[in-house]
Amino acid sequence: MSNILNEVLSANRDYAASFDKGDLPMPPGRHFAILTCMDARLDPAKYAGLSEGDAHVIRNAGGRASDDAIRSLVISYKLLGTREWFVVHHTDCGMETFTDDIMRDLLGSSLKTASVDETGWHDCCEGPGSAEGKYIDWLTIKDQAQSVLEDVVRIKSHPLVPSDIPVYGYIYDVKSGRLIEVPAATAAGK
């Protein structure tokens, strides 16, 4: 086994030894959901004051309102009763460091992990690559406030989203830990 696997399984054994959350109900107790980025520097439980069972947290690259994120939000509301949603992007996001074309080119030349330096993204290795990346909208970000606004508008205008669910738009500052409201997004999310 890898060291990481051993560490995870050991941590789980410790957690399970004193686990006392087995009676939590399936619906989130505070009736809200957060759509945010998968970046490891973000801890929604800490920045939003959550405990197990409080809220749904949906994470993907960039915290974007992809079809799958909207699917999860609709399930969160329709079947599990959430009544308010947050879209939280963040400063210094990796999704700002490339474009769809860059990602497609990197995948086309190699499936190995790429590297980045002051001149941009580079493949470390030769092939094999795949052209399949050409068929994916990578939902990259040029401007955080604009992307939060776009995602709130997309969620609010989706035909499966009831009009009475407020959607709030924020940017998490990775340097200070603060949530910074995007007023135009919150206004669009009313």
C-alpha positions as a Markdown table, in Angstrom:
| # | Residue | x | y | z |
|---|---|---|---|---|
| 1 | Met | 0.0 | 0.0 | 0.0 |
| 2 | Ser | 1.1 | 3.6 | -0.6 |
| 3 | Asn | 1.9 | 5.9 | 2.3 |
| 4 | Ile | -1.1 | 8.1 | 1.5 |
| 5 | Leu | -3.4 | 5.1 | 1.6 |
| 6 | Asn | -2.0 | 3.9 | 4.9 |
| 7 | Glu | -2.4 | 7.4 | 6.4 |
| 8 | Val | -6.0 | 7.7 | 5.2 |
| 9 | Leu | -7.0 | 4.3 | 6.5 |
| 10 | Ser | -5.3 | 5.0 | 9.8 |
| 11 | Ala | -7.0 | 8.4 | 10.2 |
| 12 | Asn | -10.3 | 6.7 | 9.4 |
| 13 | Arg | -9.8 | 4.0 | 12.1 |
| 14 | Asp | -9.2 | 6.8 | 14.6 |
| 15 | Tyr | -12.3 | 8.7 | 13.5 |
| 16 | Ala | -14.5 | 5.6 | 13.5 |
| 17 | Ala | -13.3 | 4.6 | 17.0 |
| 18 | Ser | -15.1 | 7.6 | 18.5 |
| 19 | Phe | -17.7 | 8.2 | 15.8 |
| 20 | Asp | -21.0 | 9.4 | 17.2 |
| 21 | Lys | -22.8 | 10.9 | 14.2 |
| 22 | Gly | -24.6 | 7.8 | 13.0 |
| 23 | Asp | -28.0 | 9.1 | 13.8 |
| 24 | Leu | -27.8 | 12.3 | 11.7 |
| 25 | Pro | -30.7 | 12.7 | 9.3 |
| 26 | Met | -30.0 | 12.7 | 5.6 |
| 27 | Pro | -31.4 | 16.2 | 4.9 |
| 28 | Pro | -28.9 | 19.0 | 5.9 |
| 29 | Gly | -30.0 | 20.5 | 9.3 |
| 30 | Arg | -29.3 | 24.1 | 8.3 |
| 31 | His | -31.1 | 23.7 | 4.9 |
| 32 | Phe | -28.5 | 25.3 | 2.6 |
| 33 | Ala | -25.9 | 24.2 | 0.1 |
| 34 | Ile | -22.6 | 25.6 | -1.0 |
| 35 | Leu | -21.1 | 25.2 | -4.5 |
| 36 | Thr | -17.3 | 25.8 | -4.2 |
| 37 | Cys | -13.9 | 24.9 | -5.6 |
| 38 | Met | -12.1 | 21.6 | -4.9 |
| 39 | Asp | -8.9 | 23.6 | -4.0 |
| 40 | Ala | -7.4 | 22.0 | -1.0 |
| 41 | Arg | -6.8 | 25.4 | 0.7 |
| 42 | Leu | -10.6 | 25.9 | 1.1 |
| 43 | Asp | -12.3 | 24.3 | 4.1 |
| 44 | Pro | -16.0 | 25.1 | 3.8 |
| 45 | Ala | -16.6 | 23.6 | 7.2 |
| 46 | Lys | -14.3 | 26.2 | 8.7 |
| 47 | Tyr | -15.1 | 29.3 | 6.6 |
| 48 | Ala | -18.8 | 28.7 | 6.8 |
| 49 | Gly | -19.0 | 27.3 | 10.4 |
| 50 | Leu | -20.3 | 23.9 | 9.5 |
| 51 | Ser | -20.4 | 20.6 | 11.3 |
| 52 | Glu | -21.4 | 17.2 | 10.0 |
| 53 | Gly | -25.0 | 17.2 | 8.9 |
| 54 | Asp | -25.3 | 21.0 | 8.5 |
| 55 | Ala | -25.2 | 21.7 | 4.8 |
| 56 | His | -24.5 | 20.2 | 1.4 |
| 57 | Val | -21.1 | 21.0 | 0.0 |
| 58 | Ile | -20.7 | 20.5 | -3.8 |
| 59 | Arg | -17.2 | 20.8 | -5.1 |
| 60 | Asn | -15.6 | 20.9 | -8.5 |
| 61 | Ala | -12.7 | 22.6 | -10.3 |
| 62 | Gly | -13.4 | 26.3 | -9.9 |
| 63 | Gly | -16.7 | 25.9 | -8.0 |
| 64 | Arg | -18.5 | 26.3 | -11.4 |
| 65 | Ala | -22.2 | 25.8 | -12.1 |
| 66 | Ser | -21.6 | 22.9 | -14.4 |
| 67 | Asp | -24.5 | 20.6 | -15.4 |
| 68 | Asp | -23.5 | 18.1 | -12.7 |
| 69 | Ala | -23.3 | 20.9 | -10.0 |
| 70 | Ile | -26.8 | 22.0 | -11.0 |
| 71 | Arg | -28.0 | 18.4 | -10.9 |
| 72 | Ser | -26.7 | 18.2 | -7.3 |
| 73 | Leu | -28.3 | 21.5 | -6.3 |
| 74 | Val | -31.6 | 20.4 | -7.7 |
| 75 | Ile | -31.4 | 17.1 | -5.8 |
| 76 | Ser | -30.4 | 19.1 | -2.7 |
| 77 | Tyr | -33.6 | 21.2 | -2.9 |
| 78 | Lys | -36.1 | 18.8 | -4.4 |
| 79 | Leu | -35.4 | 15.7 | -2.3 |
| 80 | Leu | -33.5 | 17.1 | 0.7 |
| 81 | Gly | -35.0 | 20.5 | 1.4 |
| 82 | Thr | -32.3 | 23.1 | 1.0 |
| 83 | Arg | -33.7 | 26.5 | 0.7 |
| 84 | Glu | -30.6 | 28.8 | 0.1 |
| 85 | Trp | -27.5 | 28.3 | -2.0 |
| 86 | Phe | -24.1 | 29.9 | -2.0 |
| 87 | Val | -21.7 | 30.0 | -5.0 |
| 88 | Val | -18.1 | 30.5 | -3.6 |
| 89 | His | -15.2 | 30.9 | -5.9 |
| 90 | His | -11.7 | 32.0 | -4.6 |
| 91 | Thr | -8.7 | 34.1 | -5.2 |
| 92 | Asp | -5.5 | 32.6 | -6.7 |
| 93 | Cys | -7.6 | 29.8 | -8.4 |
| 94 | Gly | -5.8 | 27.4 | -10.7 |
| 95 | Met | -8.7 | 27.8 | -13.1 |
| 96 | Glu | -7.4 | 31.2 | -13.9 |
| 97 | Thr | -4.0 | 29.9 | -15.1 |
| 98 | Phe | -5.1 | 28.2 | -18.3 |
| 99 | Thr | -7.7 | 28.3 | -21.2 |
| 100 | Asp | -9.7 | 25.6 | -22.9 |
| 101 | Asp | -7.2 | 25.7 | -25.7 |
| 102 | Ile | -4.2 | 25.2 | -23.4 |
| 103 | Met | -5.9 | 22.3 | -21.7 |
| 104 | Arg | -6.9 | 20.7 | -25.0 |
| 105 | Asp | -3.3 | 21.1 | -26.3 |
| 106 | Leu | -1.8 | 19.6 | -23.2 |
| 107 | Leu | -4.1 | 16.6 | -23.2 |
| 108 | Gly | -3.6 | 16.2 | -27.0 |
| 109 | Ser | 0.2 | 15.7 | -26.5 |
| 110 | Ser | 0.3 | 13.7 | -23.2 |
| 111 | Leu | -1.9 | 12.4 | -20.4 |
| 112 | Lys | 1.0 | 12.8 | -17.9 |
| 113 | Thr | 0.9 | 15.6 | -15.3 |
| 114 | Ala | 1.9 | 19.0 | -16.8 |
| 115 | Ser | 4.0 | 21.6 | -15.1 |
| 116 | Val | 3.8 | 25.4 | -15.0 |
| 117 | Asp | 6.5 | 28.1 | -14.8 |
| 118 | Glu | 6.7 | 31.8 | -15.7 |
| 119 | Thr | 6.4 | 31.0 | -19.4 |
| 120 | Gly | 3.2 | 28.9 | -19.0 |
| 121 | Trp | 2.1 | 25.3 | -18.9 |
| 122 | His | 4.4 | 22.5 | -20.3 |
| 123 | Asp | 4.1 | 18.8 | -20.8 |
| 124 | Cys | 6.8 | 16.8 | -19.0 |
| 125 | Cys | 6.6 | 13.8 | -21.3 |
| 126 | Glu | 5.7 | 12.6 | -24.8 |
| 127 | Gly | 2.4 | 10.9 | -25.5 |
| 128 | Pro | 0.2 | 9.2 | -25.6 |
| 129 | Gly | -2.3 | 12.0 | -25.6 |
| 130 | Ser | -6.0 | 12.1 | -26.5 |
| 131 | Ala | -8.2 | 14.4 | -28.6 |
| 132 | Glu | -11.1 | 13.8 | -26.2 |
| 133 | Gly | -10.2 | 17.1 | -24.3 |
| 134 | Lys | -11.6 | 19.0 | -27.4 |
| 135 | Tyr | -15.1 | 18.0 | -26.5 |
| 136 | Ile | -15.1 | 19.3 | -22.9 |
| 137 | Asp | -15.9 | 22.9 | -21.8 |
| 138 | Trp | -13.3 | 23.3 | -19.1 |
| 139 | Leu | -15.1 | 26.3 | -17.5 |
| 140 | Thr | -11.9 | 28.3 | -17.0 |
| 141 | Ile | -12.0 | 31.6 | -15.2 |
| 142 | Lys | -10.8 | 35.0 | -16.5 |
| 143 | Asp | -12.3 | 37.2 | -13.8 |
| 144 | Gln | -13.5 | 35.8 | -10.4 |
| 145 | Ala | -16.4 | 38.3 | -9.8 |
| 146 | Gln | -17.6 | 37.8 | -13.4 |
| 147 | Ser | -17.5 | 34.0 | -13.1 |
| 148 | Val | -19.4 | 34.1 | -9.8 |
| 149 | Leu | -22.0 | 36.3 | -11.5 |
| 150 | Glu | -22.2 | 34.0 | -14.5 |
| 151 | Asp | -22.7 | 30.9 | -12.3 |
| 152 | Val | -25.4 | 32.6 | -10.1 |
| 153 | Val | -27.2 | 33.7 | -13.2 |
| 154 | Arg | -26.9 | 30.2 | -14.8 |
| 155 | Ile | -28.3 | 28.6 | -11.6 |
| 156 | Lys | -31.1 | 31.1 | -11.2 |
| 157 | Ser | -32.2 | 30.9 | -14.8 |
| 158 | His | -32.1 | 27.1 | -15.0 |
| 159 | Pro | -35.6 | 25.6 | -15.7 |
| 160 | Leu | -35.3 | 23.1 | -12.8 |
| 161 | Val | -34.4 | 25.7 | -10.2 |
| 162 | Pro | -37.4 | 27.3 | -8.4 |
| 163 | Ser | -37.4 | 31.1 | -8.5 |
| 164 | Asp | -37.8 | 31.4 | -4.7 |
| 165 | Ile | -34.4 | 30.0 | -3.9 |
| 166 | Pro | -31.9 | 32.7 | -3.1 |
| 167 | Val | -28.4 | 32.2 | -4.5 |
| 168 | Tyr | -25.6 | 34.2 | -2.9 |
| 169 | Gly | -22.3 | 35.0 | -4.7 |
| 170 | Tyr | -19.0 | 35.2 | -2.8 |
| 171 | Ile | -15.2 | 35.0 | -3.4 |
| 172 | Tyr | -13.1 | 33.4 | -0.7 |
| 173 | Asp | -9.8 | 35.2 | -0.1 |
| 174 | Val | -7.1 | 32.5 | 0.3 |
| 175 | Lys | -4.8 | 35.1 | 2.0 |
| 176 | Ser | -7.2 | 36.3 | 4.7 |
| 177 | Gly | -9.9 | 33.5 | 4.9 |
| 178 | Arg | -12.7 | 36.0 | 4.4 |
| 179 | Leu | -15.7 | 35.7 | 2.2 |
| 180 | Ile | -16.1 | 38.7 | 0.0 |
| 181 | Glu | -19.6 | 39.3 | -1.4 |
| 182 | Val | -20.0 | 39.8 | -5.2 |
| 183 | Pro | -23.0 | 42.3 | -4.9 |
| 184 | Ala | -24.0 | 41.9 | -8.6 |
| 185 | Ala | -24.2 | 38.1 | -8.1 |
| 186 | Thr | -26.2 | 38.3 | -4.9 |
| 187 | Ala | -28.6 | 40.8 | -6.6 |
| 188 | Ala | -29.0 | 38.4 | -9.5 |
| 189 | Gly | -29.6 | 35.6 | -7.1 |
| 190 | Lys | -32.5 | 37.1 | -5.3 |
